[in-house]
Amino acid sequence: MKNVDQTIAETTELKPIQEILQDTVGLSTENFTTYGNFKAKVLSRRNVRSDSNSGPSGKVVLVTGVSPTAAGEGKTTTTIGLTDALSHLGVRATAALREPSLGPCFGVKGGAHGGGYSQVAPAQEINLHLNADQHAITT
């Protein structure tokens, strides 16, 4: 039997990451590499900026250290919440998550992909570590 989070995740239509990076973030294709339709890596060059220099530079909020709650809410959950809150306030907000979902590797709760209508997708690929191999190094 599926839970509510699974049902929401399976019925939500995902936007292609290339469309998000180009239209929402303003990056050109030479500034990122896609991995399938829904994942990408933004290249880390000092000169990677929005291609439209018409507005002011953006701001960066780093969530670097949080003591997780008993329910497993840590840095990733905080980042998702901050991004959602800023978006609801009308701020153009984008979250960059590096290797979420390590909690289960350390025997603590949390799947690090959110829940309900505030999920990081595709959750299956994140939780099965199909996006990197950090879990193999840390366990």
C-alpha positions in Angstrom: 0.0 0.0 0.0 1.4 3.4 -1.0 1.6 6.2 1.5 0.6 9.8 0.7 4.1 10.9 -0.1 4.5 8.2 -2.7 1.2 9.0 -4.3 2.0 12.7 -4.6 5.5 11.9 -6.0 4.1 9.5 -8.6 1.3 11.8 -9.8 3.4 15.0 -10.0 4.7 15.9 -13.5 8.4 16.9 -13.3 9.8 19.8 -15.3 13.0 18.9 -17.3 16.0 20.2 -15.4 17.3 21.9 -18.5 14.1 24.0 -18.7 14.5 25.0 -15.0 18.1 26.0 -15.3 17.6 28.0 -18.5 14.3 29.6 -17.8 14.2 30.0 -14.1 17.9 30.3 -13.1 19.0 31.9 -16.3 22.0 29.6 -17.1 23.1 28.8 -20.6 23.8 25.1 -21.6 27.6 25.5 -21.4 27.2 26.2 -17.6 25.7 22.9 -16.7 25.7 19.2 -17.6 22.5 17.2 -17.5 22.2 13.6 -16.3 19.0 12.4 -17.8 15.9 14.7 -17.8 15.7 15.6 -14.1 19.3 15.9 -12.7 22.1 18.2 -13.6 25.5 19.5 -12.3 26.1 23.2 -12.5 29.7 23.7 -13.4 31.8 25.4 -10.8 33.5 28.2 -12.6 33.9 31.6 -11.1 32.4 33.2 -14.2 29.2 31.1 -14.2 26.5 33.7 -13.8 23.1 34.3 -15.1 23.3 35.1 -18.8 21.0 38.0 -18.4 23.0 40.7 -16.7 20.0 43.0 -16.6 19.4 42.6 -12.8 21.4 42.6 -9.6 23.5 39.6 -8.5 21.7 37.1 -6.4 22.3 36.1 -2.8 23.5 32.7 -1.5 22.2 31.1 1.7 24.3 28.2 2.9 22.9 25.6 5.2 26.1 24.0 6.5 25.4 22.5 9.8 22.2 21.5 11.6 21.7 19.0 14.5 18.9 16.8 13.1 15.7 16.4 15.0 14.5 13.0 16.3 12.5 12.7 13.1 15.6 13.1 11.0 15.0 16.7 9.9 18.4 18.1 9.1 20.2 20.2 6.4 18.3 18.9 3.4 14.9 19.4 5.0 15.9 22.8 6.2 17.1 23.7 2.7 13.8 22.5 1.1 11.8 24.5 3.6 13.8 27.7 3.1 13.5 27.4 -0.7 9.8 26.8 -0.5 9.3 29.7 1.9 11.3 32.1 -0.3 9.4 31.0 -3.4 6.1 31.6 -1.6 7.3 35.2 -0.8 7.9 35.8 -4.5 11.6 35.4 -4.4 13.2 33.5 -7.2 14.8 30.7 -5.2 16.7 27.6 -6.2 18.2 24.9 -4.0 21.3 23.0 -4.8 21.6 19.7 -2.8 24.8 17.8 -2.7 24.4 14.1 -1.8 21.3 14.2 0.3 20.0 11.1 2.1 23.1 10.0 4.0 21.1 9.7 7.2 20.2 6.0 6.6 23.9 5.2 5.9 24.6 6.3 9.5 21.6 4.5 11.0 19.6 7.6 11.6 16.1 8.5 10.4 15.3 10.7 7.4 15.2 10.0 3.7 16.4 13.6 2.9 13.9 14.2 0.1 11.1 15.9 2.0 7.4 14.9 2.0 4.0 15.8 0.9 4.0 18.6 -1.6 7.6 19.6 -0.6 9.6 16.8 -2.0 12.8 16.6 -3.9 12.3 14.5 -7.0 13.1 11.9 -8.3 13.2 10.6 -4.8 13.9 7.0 -5.8 17.1 7.9 -7.6 18.2 10.1 -4.6 17.5 7.4 -2.0 19.0 4.6 -4.1 22.2 6.7 -4.5 21.9 6.8 -8.3 23.3 10.4 -8.2 26.7 9.7 -6.6 28.7 7.3 -4.5 29.2 9.3 -1.3 27.4 6.6 0.7 30.1 4.1 -0.2 32.8 6.4 1.1 31.1 7.3 4.3 30.0 3.8 5.4 
